[in-house]
Amino acid sequence: MLGAPHQLSQINCQQIRLGETDLAIASEAMCLSVLLDSTLTFAPHVRHLAGRRYYHLRQLRTVRRSLTGDDATKTMVNK
């Protein structure tokens, strides 16, 4: 369920029953590679992207000495 914080606070739902299966409510969901949160602030998505970029920068640091300056620049721009 999506909505403003005051709207979501009025809903008291911990799970949804679908057929014979109970589904737990999650505060975040991935849709088309975008991490959506229930209030649509995109904060979790930004944190996720920043973490991935930081990981790739750390990995590049391990091979930086073997790259020329031009190759390192091309690698950074293409990622």
N, C-alpha and C positions, 0 to 999 in steps of 0.2 A: 504494500500500500504506500502510495506517495502522497505527500501533503505538507502543509506548513506545520511547524512544531506545535502550535496550539491546536490544530486539527488532529494531529496524531495523538496528542495527549488525551483526547476525548475517546479514543478507541482503546478498548481493553480486550485485545485479542492476542493470545500466545501461540495459537496454532489454527490451521484450517483443515477441515476434513474434506478429502477428495476421494469419493467412493468409499473404500474401506481403509484408506491410508490417511494418517494424520501427518500433516506437513508443518514443520516448525517455521515460525516467522523469522526472517533474517533482516538485519538492518542494512545489508548491502547485497547487491547482485550485479553480476557481470553480464552486459548485453552489448553485442557487437564490439567487443574489446574495450568498452567503457565501463568503469566501475561506478555504478549508481548507488547513492545512499538514499535513505527514505525521505530526506528533506531536500534532495537535489542540490546540495552545496558543492558537490564535486571534490570536496576536500580529500576523501579517501582515494579518489582517482589521481589527484595531483601527487599525493604521498607515494602512491604506487609507481607512477611514472618517474618521480624524482629518485626513488630507490633503485629502479632499473637503470637509470642513467648513471647514477653513482657507481653501481656495480660495473658497468661497462667502462667507465673511466678508470676504475681500479684495475680491471683486466688489461686495459691498454698500457697502464704504467709498467706492467711486467714485461712487455715486449718493446717499450719505447726505445731502449738503447739500440735495438737492432733495426730501427726504422730511420730513414732519412727525414729531415724536417718536412719536406714536401709530402712524403708518404704519410707521415703522422697527421698532417693537416687534412689530407684527402680522407683518411680514415675517420677523423673526427667529424667532418662535414657530412659524410655519407651515412653515419649512424644517426 
